[in-house]
Amino acid sequence: MMLEGKVEIILGKGRGSAVRHDRTVNISPMLSGRSPAEAITCISSVYGVCANAQSHAAVLALEATMGVAPDRQTACARVLVTSMETLRENVLRIALEWPRFFGGEPEGASVRPVIGYVPRIRHALFGSRNPFAIGAGCVPDRVAALAVIDEAEALLADGIFGEPLEVWRARRGMAGFADWCALRRTAAARMIANLSERNWIHMADAGRDAVGLPHTGSAVAWPRLLAGNSRRVPFALQDGVPETTLFSRRLAEGPVESLNSSGLGARFIARLAELACLPAEMRLLLDGQGEPGTMTETDDGTGIGVVEAARGLLIHTVGLRDGRVDAYRIVSPTDWNFDSRGIAARCLATLDGHDEADRISLAHLVVNAIDPCVAYQVRAA
C-alpha cells in the first residue's frame, strides 16, 4: 500500500510539464476511534518508508494533545534514532540508485552494515522499549550508542565520500568538487562527475529565491500558520508552495552555499552534506549539547508534531475525543514538493527547449534530487 500515493510527471512536446500527486490513502479512518497507544502501533506497522520518523511525528502530536512532555534526554534520544534512519535511507539510495544514472551497477554490498545501525542505536538508547511510545523514557548506553555513530561515520568516509568527512565538508565551489571527483571513485563522486561532464550541474535551477519552509531550527513557530490556514496543506506563501527538501535544509552549509545554485549539482551535494553533518550532530545530541530540532504545537485541541525526516519536514496533526483519535492527518514532504505549484514543477519548467530524451533523463534526476523515495512515473505526452 502506497500511503503517500504516486507522483506522475508528464512532459509536453518541447515545452510544458505537469506534476500530479495522487494521494490515494487517507489515514484518518484507519486511526479513528483508536487509543493513542493503538494509533502509534498502527502507524509504525503500516509505514515501510521512514517508519521511525512517522512514529516520531505521531508521538509528538499525540503527546502535545495529551499534555505530555518528554524530558530533554528522551527528546534527544528519539532524534538520534530518526537521524540514524535518515542516514541509512540516504546511504542506501546513493549506493543503490545513483550508479544507474551513469551506467554503473548498484554498490549495496559496500554499505550493507548500514541496515543494522537503526535497530542497534534504538537498543543502545532505549533497550527493549519502544522509543516512540507515549511517555517513553530512554535508558542510554552512551558507549554503545557512540560505537554505532563511529561505525556510521567510518562507513560514510569509506563508501560514500572516499575521504574523512571533515575533509569533504571543507570543499568549496565546483573547483573543490572537481578535485574530489578526480581523486575519489565512489558512486557519489562519479555521480557529480557525470553531471559535470554532461554540463548538467546547473540544470533545473529554479533560483535560490525559491521559498523554503522554516525548518525546525527557525524561530518562526510556523505550525501556527498551518493551523491558521484551516489545516489546508500545502498552503501557498508569497512565491508559491514552499519547498522542504535536503537542499532547503542544508542550504547554509558551506559546500552547498559555495555553489551559489539551486540546480541539480547543488541538490545532490546537499544530500551529501546531510550525510557529512549527521555524525557530528548525533554526537552532540548524545552528549546533551545539541538541540532536538523537533517541534510540537497545540491549536484548538489539535496536537501538531514536526520532525526532520530523510526527505524533509514531516508533520502529523491529531485531535482526540474522549481519549481516542477523532481526526488524524499526515503531511509528508511529498505533499509540498510535488504539488502542482511546488519545487518539482518549478524545476521541471526550466527544462523546456531540450530534446525529449534529455528532458526525460533530467526529469528523473530532478525527482531523485528532490525525493528519492517517492513512487513516480515520467512520461512524454
N, C-alpha and C positions, 0 to 999 in steps of 0.2 A: 504494500500500500504506500503510495507516494503522498505523504501527508502535506507536503508543500506544493503539490501539483507539478505541472510541467511547463517549461518555457518553450515557446515556438518563435523562431526568428525567420521572418520572410523577407528576402531581398528582392526588391523590384528590379526590373531590367534596366541596368545602367544607373538608375537613381532611385532613391527612396527605400525605406525599410520599415518594417513593423515588428514590434515586440508584443507578444501575447503571453500572459501568465495565467494559466488555467489553475485556479485554486480549487481543487476538486474536493477537498475534505474540510468540513467544519468540525473541529474537535469538541466544541461545546456540548453537543448532545451525548458524546461519549462519556463526558465527565459529570453531566448534570445529575444532581442527587447524591453524588459520592461524598464521602467524608474527605477532609484534606489528606489524610494518610492514604486513602484509596486512590485519590487523584494523583498523588506522587507516584504510586506504584504503577498506575495505568500509563502515565506519561513516560516513565523510564522504560516500560516494556514495549511501547509502540514506536518509539523513535529509534531508528538504526543509525542515523547520521547525527553526530553531536549529542548523543544521549545524555552525557553528563551536563553539558550546557543547558539542555532542555530541562533537566531535573533541577539544575541550579536556579534558573529563572523561575521555575514553578515554585520552589520552596521559598524564594524571596517574596514572590507575590502573595502566597498563602500566609506566610508569617507576618507580612505587613498588614494583611486584612485581619489577622487574629491578634495583632498587637504583640507578637513575639519578636524579640531582637536577639540574634546570636551574639556571643561575645566576640571580641576582636580576633582572638586566636582562631576561633572556628571560622569566622568570615574569611580570614586569610587562607586557612587550610582548604576551604571549599574552592577558592580562586586558584590555588595551586593545582587542584585536581582538574579544573576546567582548562587551565593554561596548558597542562600536560596533554590534554586531549587536543587542544589547538595545535600544539607542536606535532603530535602524532599525525593528525589529519593532513597537515601541510607537507610533512616529510613524505608521507605515502603518495600524495598527489604528485609531488615533484618527481619522485623516483619512478612512479609507475606511468605517469601521463606525459610529462614534459618530453621524454625521449621521442615519442611518436611525432612530435611537431617537427623534428629534424631527421626523421627516418631511422631513429635508433630503436633499440629494444628496451623494454622495461628493466629497471635495475632494482627490483624489490629485494633480492637476496642480500644486497649490501646494507639495507636498512631494516631487515626483519626484526631485530631486537626492539624496535620502537613500539611494536604491537603490545609488548608486555609492560611498558612504562606506566600506563594509566592504572591498571589494577595494582601494580606494585606501590605506587605513591598513595593510592587510596588506602591500602593496608598500612603503610608506614604512618599515615596521619590519623586514620580512624579505626584501625584494627579491623574487626569484622563488622563494625557498624556501618550503616548507610550514611554517607556524608550529607545527603540531601533529605534526610528525614526531618520532620518538624521538630525544632528544638534540639537538633543533633549537637553533640559536643565532641571535640576532637581529643585524641589521646596520642599526641605526636611522638614518634621516634625520630628525633632530628637526624641522627646518624644514618638511619635507613633512608629517610627522605632525601638527604643530601647526596647519598650514593646514587640514587636514581637520577637526580638532576645532573650530577657529574657525568654519568654514563650518557645521558641525553646530549650533553654538550660535546662529548668526545665523538659521538656518532655524527652530530652535525658537522663538526670540524673535518671529519674524515670523509663522510659520504655525501655531504651537500656542498660544503664550501671548499674543501681541499686545503684548508688553512685554518689557523686559530680564529675564533670568532672576533676577537678584538682587532685582528689584522684586517679582516673583511670590513668591519664597522668603520674603520678609518679610511676606507677608499672613498674617493670623491670624483664626481664627474665621469664622463664617458672615457676619459683617458685612464682613470683609475680602474674602471671596469674592463676596458680593453686589455689592460695589463693582466688583470685577473683571468680573463678568458684565454689569454695566450699561455698563462702558466698552469692553469688547472684544467682537468678534463672531466670534471663531474658533470652530471646531467644538467645541473643548474648553470654552470659556466658555459656549456655548449648551447643551451637554450638562448642565453643572452648573445653569444657569438653568432648564432644563426639569425637572430633578429637584426643584428648589426650588418651581417653580410648581405641581407636582403633589403637593407635600408628601411626596415620596419620599426626601428627603435621608437620613433616619434609618431608612428601611425596611431590613428584612433585617439588623437589628443583632443579632448573636449574642453580644454582650458583649465588652468589651475584656479579659476574663479568659481568652478562648479561647487555648489553648496554641499557641505558635508553636515551630517548630523552632529550636534555637540556630543562628543563621546563622554564616557563616564568620568573622565578627569576634568571635565568642564565645570565651571561654577554655575552654569545655567541648569536649573532643575527642569529640563525640558519635558519630562513626563507630564508636567502640568499642562504643557502645550498640547500634548496628546489628549489629555482629558478635556481641555478647552475646545478641542475640535470634535467634540462628541464622539471621541474614540474612533474617529474615521482615519484609517491608515491605508495608504500613505497620504499625508497632507502636504500640500504644496507651500513652499516658502517663496521668497522674493524671486529666486532664479529657477524655480522648478522643484521637483521632488528631490529631497536630499539624498545624498549618497552615504552608504555605510559599508565600507569595504576595508581591506587591509591597507589600501592606498590612503584613504582618508584617515585611518587610524595612525599610520606611520609617516604621514606627510612631513612632519617636522624632524624626523630622524635625518642625520647628516647624509647618509648615502642617497636617500630619496630626494631630499631638499636640493642636493647639489646638482641634480639632473635638470631642474627647472622645467619640468614637463609633466604632463599627465597622460602621456602616450603609453603604448604597450610596454616599452622598456622600463619606464618608471613604475608601472603597476607590478610587473614581475619582480623588480628589485624590491618593491615594498613587501611582497610576500617573503622574500629572503630576509629583509630587515626585521620582520616579525620574528622569524626563527633566530636570527642573530642576537636579538634582545631578550628573548624569553628566559634563558637560563639564569642570567644575572638578575632579572626581575623576580624570578621564582626564589632565588636565594634571599633576596631582601624580604620577601613575604615570609619565608621560613624563619627569618631572624626577627620578625616583627617590625621591620623598618619600612616596608613598602606599604602602599595604600591598596586596599582590596579592589578598588575600581569598579565596584558594583553600585547599583542604585535601587532604592526602594522608595515608594511613594504611596500615599493613600489619598483617594479623592472620592468623596461622597460614598464611602463604604467600599470602594473598589481598591484592591491592592495591586500595585504595579511593581514588577521585578525586572531589572535590566542587567544583563551580563554581556561581557565581551566574549563572543563565541569565535569559532575558527574562521568565519566568513564576514563578521561584522556584528553589530549590536542585535541582540535577541531580546524581545520583550514578551512577557506574559502578563495578562491582566485577569483578575478573578474577583467575582462577587460571591459572598456567602449569604445564605438564608437559613436560619435555624441550624447553623453549624455545618451546613452542607453546600456544595457548589451549586450556585444558581446560574451563573454565567461565566464563561471562560473564553479567552481569546489569546491566540499566539500570533505575534507579528515577527516574521522572520526577516533576515536581510534581503531575501528574495523579493519580498513584498515591496521594498523600496527600490532596489536596484534594477528590477525588471518590470517596474511599472512602465506604462506606455510613455511616460514623461521622465523616466528615470535615467540613471547614468549609462546603462547599457544602450538605450535608444540614442542618447546624445553621442556616445562613442561611435555607434554604427552609422549615424548620419554623416560622419566625417569621411566615410569610405566611398561616397558617391563618386563616380567617374572612373573607378578602377574596373578592370575587366572582371568578368564573372568569377573566374577561377580564383583570382586574388581576393575578391570580396568574400567568397565563401571561406577561404583559408583564414583571412583576417577576422571574419566573424567568429570562427571557432576560437581563435586566440583571444578575442575580446571577452567571450563568455568565460573562458578558463581564467583570464586575468582578474575578472570581477568575482566570479563564484564558481570554483572548480567542482563543487559538489552537486550543483543543480542538474536535474534531468532536463535535457533540452534537445531540440532539433533545429537545424539550419537548413533552409531550402530556398531555392530561387523560384520566384513567381513565374 
